[in-house]
Structure formats: C-alpha cells, structure tokens
Amino acid sequence: MIVLHGYQYSVYLRIVRMVLAEKGVPYSRVEVNPFASDMPKEYLELHPFRRVPTLVHDDYLLYETQAITRYVDEAFPGPSLQPKHARHRGRMTQIVSIIDSYGYLPMVRQVFSQRVFGPRIGRLADEAQVRSGLEGSSRVLAALESIAAPDGPIAGGGEWSLADFHLAPMMAYLTAAPEGEPLVAECGKLAAWWELVRKRTSFRETDPGLPTGEKPIG
Ligand SMILES: N[C@@H](CCC(=O)N[C@@H](CS)C(=O)NCC(=O)O)C(=O)O
C-alpha cells in the first residue's frame, strides 16, 4: 500500500501525483503543510528536512521527488516514463535537474507565491521578489526552449517522461501569474508542449485549485 504525505498546493506533491496517475498506481494521501509552524512530530520523523512530499510504500520510506518518481516508475507496471534512448534519457535527467536547481525558486516561490498565492490568503506581493522571479524564470524558459524536443514530450523520442511531469506543475503556477503567461507564449516549443501536457488526464485530475482565503487581496 502506498501512502503519500504532502501539501495540497505543493508542486512537488503534484509531480508525484501525476506520475502515480500516469502509471495507474492507487495510493492514499495524508495532508501535511510544511509551512505550518506546528508540523506534526510524526512527519518530522519521516522527513528530517521538513519538506514534502514523502512516500511510504509498505515498509519502504522515500523522500526527494526525483527519487520517488523514479522508484514509482521502476517498481510498478504501466508505461515506462524513462526514455529508452540514452540521449533522450540524458535530456530527461537534465531537464529535471534544471527545474529543481534553477526553476522552482523563481517560478514558484518568487512569481507564483508572491503574485498569485499570497494575495489569495491576504498577503501583499513583494514586487522585488516578483521582478527577480520573472528574470530567473525567463532564464530557465530560454534554457529549456533551447533543449526541448519539438512537437511533443519535452525530452524527445515521442515518449512522455518524468521530465514532462516534473515541469508541468511548475509551468501551471508560473502561467497562473499574469506576467508568466506571455513569457511562455514567446517560447514556441515550450508553448506547444504546454498546450499538450495540460490536456493530460493526470494533469487535469491533480489540479489543486487556489485557496479561498477569508480576506483575499486583489
Ligand atoms: N528537494 C525536495 C524539495 C521539495 C520542496 O521543496 N517542497 C516544498 C513544497 S513545494 C516544501 O516542502 N517547502 C517547505 C519549505 O520550504 O519550508 C524534493 O525534491 O522533494
């Protein structure tokens, strides 16, 4: 039995949920908010770095999203989400690493959290953070555009891979900001990829929506 611990609005949780959906693997969820001051003590025993998600498969505990998605892909039947060809597989790993190392902070924490999420829960955007996030996001999009395969799954070979499902939740949050959408529209290959990936059932069924705070701003 699989239990997935995570926060409903977390992009990293959504990556794992998309991969589980693509593989057709059933699981149950435990909601954990890593931003709350009163994180359950039991969760800190699972994840010493206080992040989400964490996956528990019977007696096997795993955290770090890249490790979880590879494990799910390799431990369960269903379509393989790692390309067969070494070059496409290399591209997949490169894209996942770019997203984690250079994409998450500007796209999610600086642009989305400040511009979209914060105001929904009554917090004003820090405009300097948004500006810096848009600059960082543009650099990441340009890098991805230069290596993305044309016309389909981003790592190439016509196979949907872990790279697509790592990027899609981050792209959803970036494009939820009014300034994010045009940045993606300028990138031909990425814009075409985005139109395709957002139609997938695994993407649509894992949409967390937005919080409806007591006193949203804007
Ligand atoms: N390296 C971790 C990153 C996960 C991560 O940063 N998750 C965010 C939520 S999207 C989190 O837990 N943030 C809590 C914090 O920054 O304190 C992974 O790959 O799973």
The ligand as a Gaussian input file, in Angstrom:
#p B3LYP/6-31G(d) Opt

LIG

0 1
 N       14.162000      18.522000      -2.722000
 C       12.779000      18.352000      -2.335000
 C       12.072000      19.687000      -2.468000
 C       10.634000      19.623000      -2.006000
 C       10.112000      21.004000      -1.616000
 O       10.838000      22.000000      -1.602000
 N        8.820000      21.036000      -1.262000
 C        8.248000      22.275000      -0.799000
 C        6.767000      22.347000      -1.127000
 S        6.507000      22.534000      -2.864000
 C        8.372000      22.352000       0.710000
 O        8.225000      21.348000       1.375000
 N        8.657000      23.525000       1.223000
 C        8.746000      23.778000       2.628000
 C        9.780000      24.814000       2.962000
 O       10.394000      25.383000       2.040000
 O        9.959000      25.058000       4.171000
 C       12.125000      17.295000      -3.216000
 O       12.595000      17.079000      -4.336000
 O       11.167000      16.645000      -2.795000

